[in-house]
Amino acid sequence: MELETSFDGQTLLVFLYGDLDLNTADGLRTTLDEKLDETAAVNLLVDLSHVAFIDSSGLGVLLGRYKQVSRSGGKVLLSGAKPHVHNILELSGLLRIMEDFSSTDEALAKIG
């Protein structure tokens, strides 16, 4: 898995590429924690438009960052999930606690 990050206002933007699974979850968790600490971001926006697969390990990373960000009063937003990834997010219940958008631009407009 590859990722790119940037910072927009109080939001850490993360663009993921590849599979989010057992093989990549630990590295992603570490990188996200480091980026959240160094940027002092309030919100986290994860663009999933280039994620082909997500398993329970990947869901755990997202849930853990949700707990971390929400403790500080921030939000975790997801964008661009392909239909099969979106279905997994929905079945897992994550979409009940994280907002989902069709695009990153739409999500950024929401948190303004």
N, C-alpha and C positions, 0 to 999 in steps of 0.2 A: 504494500500500500504506500502510496505517496500522498503528501499533503502540502498545501500552500496555506499560509496564514497572512492576514492583514488586519489592520485595526481601523474601525470607522466610528468616530465619536467615543462612545463607551462600550462598543461591541467588538468582540474578537470574532473575525470571520475565518472559518476553516473550510477549505475546499478539499474534499477527499477524493482519491482516485484509486480504484481497485476494490478488493474484497475487504470487508470489515469482519474478521473472524478470529478464531483462537490464535492464529499465527501472527496477527497484526495488532491485537487488542492491547497488549502490554505496552508496546511502543507508542501507540496512539495515546493511551492513558498518560504516560509519562510526558509526552510532548505537550498535550493539552494542559496538564497541570502546570508545567513550566511556563507556557505562554500566558495562562490566566494569571499566574503570579507576577510575571515580569511586566505585563501590560496593565495590571490592576483593572481589567475589564469588568464591567458590571454584567453585560449580557454575552451570550455565546450563540452564534449563528453557524450552523453546520450545513454546508451545501452537499447534498447526497446525490447530485445529478450524475456523477460518474462512478457511483458505487454499484457494482454488479451483484453483490451478495452480502448479506449481513446475518450473523448467527447470534446465539445468546451471549457470547463473549462481547460482541460489538454492542449489543443492546445494553449490557452491563456497563460498558464504558460511557455510553450516553446517559444512562440513569445516574451513574456516579457523578458526572459533571453537572447534571441537573440538581442533585442534592447540594453540591458545592456552590453553584451559582445562586440557587434559590435562597440559601442561608443568608446571602448578602443582599437579598432583595432583587436579584436580577432574574432574567428569563433565558431559557434555552429555546431557540427556534430552529426548525428544520426546514430545508427547502429542496425542491427538485427531485424528490425520491421517485425512482421508476416504479411502475405499478406493483411489481413483485416485492420490492423492498418496502413500499408503502403498506402493502398488505401485512407484512411481518411486523412493522411498526404498530399497525392498528391492532393486530391480534395480541401483541405483547402488552397493550395498554399504554404504551408510551405517548400515543397521540392524545390521551386524555389529560396529560400533564404538560405536554410540549406542543406549542403551536406549529402547524405545518403549512407551508406555503408552496405555491407552484414554482416560484423563482426567488432568488436571493434579493433582487430589487424590490419585489413585493414585501418580503420580510423586513428589509431595511426601512421601507416606507412606514410599516406598521409601528416599529419601535422608535422611528424618527429621531 
